[in-house]
Amino acid sequence: MSATRAAPGHTEAADATPESGIVWIYHFKPDGTHELIPNQTVEQTLADPVGWTWVHLSLADTRCRAWISQNARLSEFAREILLGPEEHMRMDLLGHEIVGVVPDLQQEIARATDAIVRLRFVMTDRLIISARRTPLHSVETVRRAVEAGKRFPTPVSFLDAVIDQFADAVGRMAEELGNELDNIEDRVMHGGSADERPRVGRVRLQAVRVHRHLAQLRSMFHRVEHRMASDNAPVAQTIRALAQKLDSIDHEVGSLHDRARLLIDEVAAKMTEITNRRLFTLSILTACLLPPTLVTGFFGMNTKDLPFQSTDGGTWWAFAIALLAGAVVYWALRRMRAF
């Protein structure tokens, strides 16, 4: 059973020791059950030869950065990856350590956003240290699963759960993007006159952004799998399964991008058709109004002997001639099948 406390990992602000800045610490027994560990006992927990430990850090907290620099039992390279500005995805096997920078969705209160940020981690056979600059969706989801009783007997199973949660979140995002495209297609195919290009453009931009991260992540997993196959078979097998799942999701996101591109072309063609129809109507009106304009211009000349100057109802006769001129032009255009 896990210990409980109101705010895991948070202590009084006056306590400025490096370990006081740790967000949370979980110690997992060989059977996968967990215990929430007080920050001040992190050194004793890391020295426990039974089970493994998850230490989660916020890089926005200077105390956490100090703990990584001074107290974390890591190689110098692992410290550099956790503390450095590295944003490119990577996963390296260095002796007994696996060091990585992987994507995750930013978490806001109780939901994930569309923003893709970075999770940094170092994993050994008895330890995972994860670090982030902003709250992460997958990490928070896995933490809630831990609190709900889910068991993680090994660090590899935990890492698998974190990446799997990211893949599931991206899959749900792809489903939402697909629904958005479905709605736009329905409006376009049913003759909607609104310009849907901004909406399609947003969907396409998000699909391109997600596809870019998925392609880099699965490419990295495929490379790492071959390198780890002989040195760390369990990790290689986990990475292979994750790469296969990412392949299918990336294929779905890629199809969304293709749909969005075709839909933009369809919307552009529809808007061009609407514009051409409006220009055609305007051209017909211009052609029909040109003769009456000529007639009114003729009768508006201040010259001698203009018709109907002395005739009763002369204005109405001039008006009738203008209408007749327009009607004749309209009849001529219909006769020539101009419309």
C-alpha positions as CSV (number, residue, x, y, z in Angstrom):
1,M,0.0,0.0,0.0
2,S,1.2,3.5,-0.6
3,A,1.7,6.2,1.9
4,T,-0.4,9.3,1.6
5,R,0.3,13.0,2.0
6,A,-1.4,16.1,0.9
7,A,1.1,17.4,-1.6
8,P,3.7,14.9,-2.7
9,G,7.2,16.2,-3.1
10,H,6.4,19.7,-1.7
11,T,7.9,21.0,1.5
12,E,8.1,24.3,3.3
13,A,9.6,27.1,1.2
14,A,12.1,27.8,4.0
15,D,13.6,24.3,3.5
16,A,16.2,25.0,0.8
17,T,18.0,21.7,0.8
18,P,18.4,20.2,-2.7
19,E,16.2,17.2,-2.1
20,S,13.3,19.4,-0.8
21,G,12.7,20.5,-4.4
22,I,11.9,17.0,-5.7
23,V,8.4,16.8,-7.1
24,W,7.8,13.2,-5.9
25,I,9.6,10.0,-5.2
26,Y,8.0,6.5,-5.5
27,H,9.8,3.3,-4.5
28,F,8.5,0.1,-6.2
29,K,9.0,-3.3,-4.7
30,P,9.9,-6.4,-6.9
31,D,6.2,-7.3,-7.2
32,G,5.4,-3.8,-8.6
33,T,3.6,-2.3,-5.5
34,H,4.7,1.2,-4.6
35,E,5.4,3.5,-1.7
36,L,5.4,7.3,-1.7
37,I,8.7,8.4,-0.2
38,P,9.4,11.6,1.8
39,N,11.9,13.8,0.1
40,Q,14.3,13.8,3.0
41,T,14.8,10.1,2.8
42,V,15.7,9.9,-0.8
43,E,19.3,8.9,-0.1
44,Q,18.2,6.0,2.0
45,T,15.7,4.9,-0.6
46,L,18.2,5.0,-3.4
47,A,20.6,2.8,-1.3
48,D,17.8,0.2,-0.8
49,P,18.9,-2.9,-2.8
50,V,15.4,-4.2,-3.1
51,G,13.1,-2.9,-5.9
52,W,13.6,0.3,-7.8
53,T,12.9,4.0,-7.4
54,W,11.2,6.8,-9.5
55,V,12.4,10.3,-8.8
56,H,10.6,13.1,-10.7
57,L,12.0,16.6,-10.9
58,S,11.0,20.0,-12.1
59,L,13.8,21.8,-13.9
60,A,12.1,25.1,-13.2
61,D,13.0,24.6,-9.5
62,T,16.7,25.5,-8.8
63,R,16.7,23.1,-5.8
64,C,16.0,20.2,-8.2
65,R,18.8,21.3,-10.5
66,A,21.1,21.5,-7.5
67,W,20.1,18.0,-6.5
68,I,20.9,16.7,-9.9
69,S,24.3,18.4,-9.9
70,Q,25.3,17.5,-6.4
71,N,23.4,14.4,-5.2
72,A,22.1,12.4,-8.1
73,R,24.0,9.1,-8.6
74,L,24.5,9.6,-12.3
75,S,27.3,9.9,-14.8
76,E,28.4,13.3,-15.9
77,F,26.8,12.8,-19.3
78,A,23.5,11.9,-17.8
79,R,23.6,15.1,-15.7
80,E,24.3,17.1,-18.8
81,I,21.3,15.7,-20.6
82,L,19.0,16.3,-17.7
83,L,20.2,19.9,-17.1
84,G,21.1,20.9,-20.6
85,P,19.1,22.8,-23.2
86,E,18.9,19.7,-25.5
87,E,15.5,19.6,-27.4
88,H,16.3,17.0,-30.0
89,M,14.9,13.6,-29.3
90,R,17.6,11.1,-28.4
91,M,18.1,7.8,-26.5
92,D,21.6,6.6,-25.7
93,L,22.9,3.5,-24.0
94,L,25.9,4.4,-21.8
95,G,27.0,1.4,-19.8
96,H,24.2,0.6,-17.3
97,E,22.4,3.9,-18.0
98,I,19.8,4.7,-20.7
99,V,19.6,8.4,-21.2
100,G,16.8,9.9,-23.3
101,V,14.9,13.0,-24.4
102,V,11.4,12.1,-25.6
103,P,8.2,14.1,-26.5
104,D,5.1,14.5,-24.4
105,L,2.1,16.7,-24.3
106,Q,1.9,19.7,-21.9
107,Q,-0.6,19.3,-19.1
108,E,-2.9,22.1,-18.1
109,I,-4.9,21.5,-14.9
110,A,-6.9,18.4,-15.8
111,R,-6.3,18.1,-19.6
112,A,-3.6,17.8,-22.1
113,T,-2.9,20.6,-24.6
114,D,-1.7,20.4,-28.2
115,A,1.7,21.7,-27.2
116,I,4.5,19.1,-27.5
117,V,7.3,19.5,-25.0
118,R,10.1,17.3,-23.8
119,L,10.6,14.7,-21.0
120,R,14.2,14.0,-20.0
121,F,15.0,10.8,-18.2
122,V,17.8,8.5,-17.1
123,M,17.1,4.9,-16.4
124,T,19.1,2.1,-14.8
125,D,18.0,-1.3,-13.6
126,R,17.0,0.2,-10.2
127,L,16.3,3.8,-10.9
128,I,14.4,6.2,-13.2
129,I,15.0,10.0,-12.8
130,S,12.6,12.0,-15.0
131,A,12.8,15.8,-15.4
132,R,10.6,18.3,-17.1
133,R,10.2,22.1,-17.4
134,T,6.4,22.1,-17.5
135,P,3.8,19.6,-16.3
136,L,3.5,16.6,-18.7
137,H,0.4,14.7,-19.6
138,S,1.8,11.2,-19.8
139,V,3.8,11.5,-16.6
140,E,0.8,12.7,-14.7
141,T,-1.4,10.0,-16.2
142,V,1.1,7.3,-15.2
143,R,1.4,8.8,-11.7
144,R,-2.4,8.6,-11.3
145,A,-2.3,5.0,-12.4
146,V,0.3,4.3,-9.8
147,E,-1.8,5.9,-7.1
148,A,-4.8,3.8,-8.4
149,G,-2.8,0.6,-7.8
150,K,-1.2,-0.2,-11.1
151,R,2.0,-2.2,-10.6
152,F,5.4,-1.5,-12.3
153,P,7.8,-4.3,-11.3
154,T,10.7,-2.9,-13.5
155,P,11.8,0.6,-14.7
156,V,11.4,-0.7,-18.3
157,S,7.7,-1.4,-17.7
158,F,7.3,2.1,-16.3
159,L,9.0,3.7,-19.3
160,D,6.8,1.6,-21.6
161,A,3.7,3.0,-19.8
162,V,4.9,6.7,-20.2
163,I,5.6,6.4,-24.0
164,D,2.4,4.3,-24.4
165,Q,0.4,7.1,-22.8
166,F,1.9,9.6,-25.2
167,A,1.0,7.4,-28.1
168,D,-2.5,7.1,-26.9
169,A,-2.8,10.9,-26.4
170,V,-1.6,11.4,-29.9
171,G,-4.1,8.8,-31.2
172,R,-6.9,10.7,-29.5
173,M,-5.7,13.9,-31.0
174,A,-5.6,12.3,-34.4
175,E,-9.2,11.1,-33.9
176,E,-10.3,14.7,-33.0
177,L,-8.5,16.1,-36.1
178,G,-10.3,13.4,-38.2
179,N,-13.7,14.4,-36.8
180,E,-12.9,18.1,-37.6
181,L,-12.1,17.1,-41.2
182,D,-15.3,15.1,-41.4
183,N,-17.3,18.1,-40.3
184,I,-15.6,20.4,-42.8
185,E,-16.1,17.8,-45.6
186,D,-19.8,17.6,-44.8
187,R,-20.2,21.4,-45.0
188,V,-18.2,21.6,-48.3
189,M,-20.0,18.7,-50.0
190,H,-23.4,20.0,-49.0
191,G,-22.7,23.3,-50.7
192,G,-21.7,25.4,-47.7
193,S,-20.5,28.8,-48.9
194,A,-18.3,29.6,-45.9
195,D,-14.5,29.7,-46.6
196,E,-13.3,26.6,-44.6
197,R,-9.6,27.1,-45.6
198,P,-8.6,28.5,-42.2
199,R,-10.1,25.5,-40.3
200,V,-8.5,23.0,-42.7
201,G,-5.2,24.9,-42.4
202,R,-5.2,24.6,-38.7
203,V,-5.9,20.8,-38.9
204,R,-3.2,20.4,-41.5
205,L,-0.7,22.4,-39.4
206,Q,-1.4,20.3,-36.3
207,A,-1.1,17.1,-38.3
208,V,2.2,18.2,-39.8
209,R,3.5,19.1,-36.3
210,V,2.5,15.7,-34.8
211,H,3.7,13.7,-37.8
212,R,7.1,15.4,-37.5
213,H,7.5,14.3,-33.9
214,L,6.1,10.9,-34.4
215,A,8.4,10.3,-37.4
216,Q,11.5,11.3,-35.4
217,L,10.5,9.3,-32.4
218,R,9.8,6.0,-34.2
219,S,12.9,6.5,-36.4
220,M,14.9,6.9,-33.1
221,F,13.2,3.8,-31.6
222,H,14.1,1.7,-34.7
223,R,17.7,2.7,-34.5
224,V,18.0,2.2,-30.7
225,E,16.3,-1.2,-31.0
226,H,19.0,-2.6,-33.2
227,R,21.8,-1.2,-30.9
228,M,20.2,-2.6,-27.7
229,A,19.2,-6.0,-29.1
230,S,22.3,-7.7,-27.9
231,D,23.1,-5.5,-24.8
232,N,19.6,-5.1,-23.2
233,A,17.0,-7.5,-24.8
234,P,14.1,-6.5,-22.5
235,V,14.5,-2.8,-23.3
236,A,14.9,-3.6,-27.0
237,Q,11.7,-5.7,-27.0
238,T,9.8,-2.9,-25.3
239,I,11.1,-0.3,-27.8
240,R,10.2,-2.6,-30.7
241,A,6.6,-2.8,-29.5
242,L,6.4,0.9,-29.0
243,A,7.9,1.6,-32.4
244,Q,5.2,-0.6,-34.0
245,K,2.4,1.2,-32.2
246,L,3.9,4.6,-33.3
247,D,4.1,3.3,-36.9
248,S,0.4,2.7,-37.0
249,I,-0.5,6.1,-35.3
250,D,1.9,7.9,-37.6
251,H,0.3,6.3,-40.6
252,E,-3.1,7.6,-39.4
253,V,-1.7,11.1,-38.8
254,G,-0.1,11.0,-42.3
255,S,-3.4,10.1,-43.9
256,L,-5.0,13.1,-42.0
257,H,-2.4,15.3,-43.5
258,D,-3.2,14.0,-47.0
259,R,-6.9,14.4,-46.4
260,A,-6.4,18.0,-45.3
261,R,-4.3,18.8,-48.3
262,L,-6.9,17.4,-50.7
263,L,-9.7,19.1,-48.8
264,I,-7.9,22.5,-49.1
265,D,-7.8,22.0,-52.8
266,E,-11.5,21.1,-52.8
267,V,-12.4,24.1,-50.7
268,A,-10.3,26.3,-53.0
269,A,-12.1,24.9,-56.0
270,K,-15.4,25.5,-54.4
271,M,-14.6,29.1,-53.5
272,T,-13.3,29.7,-57.0
273,E,-16.6,28.4,-58.4
274,I,-18.6,30.7,-56.1
275,T,-16.4,33.6,-57.1
276,N,-16.8,32.8,-60.8
277,R,-20.5,32.5,-60.4
278,R,-20.7,35.9,-58.7
279,L,-18.5,37.5,-61.4
280,F,-20.7,36.0,-64.1
281,T,-23.8,37.4,-62.5
282,L,-22.1,40.8,-62.2
283,S,-21.1,40.6,-65.9
284,I,-24.7,39.9,-67.0
285,L,-26.0,42.8,-64.9
286,T,-23.4,45.0,-66.4
287,A,-24.3,44.0,-69.9
288,C,-28.0,44.5,-69.3
289,L,-27.6,47.9,-67.7
290,L,-25.2,49.3,-70.3
291,P,-27.8,50.0,-73.1
292,P,-30.2,51.7,-70.6
293,T,-27.3,53.8,-69.4
294,L,-26.6,54.8,-73.0
295,V,-30.3,55.8,-73.5
296,T,-30.4,57.9,-70.3
297,G,-27.1,59.4,-71.3
298,F,-28.6,60.3,-74.7
299,F,-31.6,62.0,-73.2
300,G,-29.5,63.8,-70.7
301,M,-27.6,65.8,-73.4
302,N,-28.3,69.5,-73.4
303,T,-28.7,69.8,-77.1
304,K,-31.5,71.2,-79.4
305,D,-34.3,69.1,-80.8
306,L,-34.0,66.3,-78.2
307,P,-37.0,63.8,-78.6
308,F,-39.9,64.1,-76.3
309,Q,-39.0,67.5,-75.0
310,S,-42.5,68.8,-75.8
311,T,-44.4,65.5,-75.7
312,D,-46.7,64.7,-72.9
313,G,-45.4,61.8,-70.9
314,G,-42.0,62.1,-72.6
315,T,-40.1,61.0,-69.5
316,W,-42.1,57.7,-69.4
317,W,-41.4,57.2,-73.1
318,A,-37.7,57.6,-72.5
319,F,-37.9,55.2,-69.5
320,A,-39.7,52.6,-71.7
321,I,-37.0,52.9,-74.3
322,A,-34.3,52.3,-71.6
323,L,-36.1,49.2,-70.4
324,L,-36.6,48.0,-73.9
325,A,-32.9,48.4,-74.6
326,G,-32.0,46.3,-71.5
327,A,-34.6,43.7,-72.4
328,V,-33.2,43.4,-76.0
329,V,-29.7,42.8,-74.7
330,Y,-30.9,40.2,-72.2
331,W,-32.8,38.4,-75.0
332,A,-29.8,38.6,-77.3
333,L,-27.5,37.1,-74.5
334,R,-30.1,34.3,-74.0
335,R,-30.3,33.7,-77.7
336,M,-26.5,33.3,-77.9
337,R,-26.6,31.0,-74.8
338,A,-24.2,33.3,-73.0
339,F,-25.8,32.0,-69.8
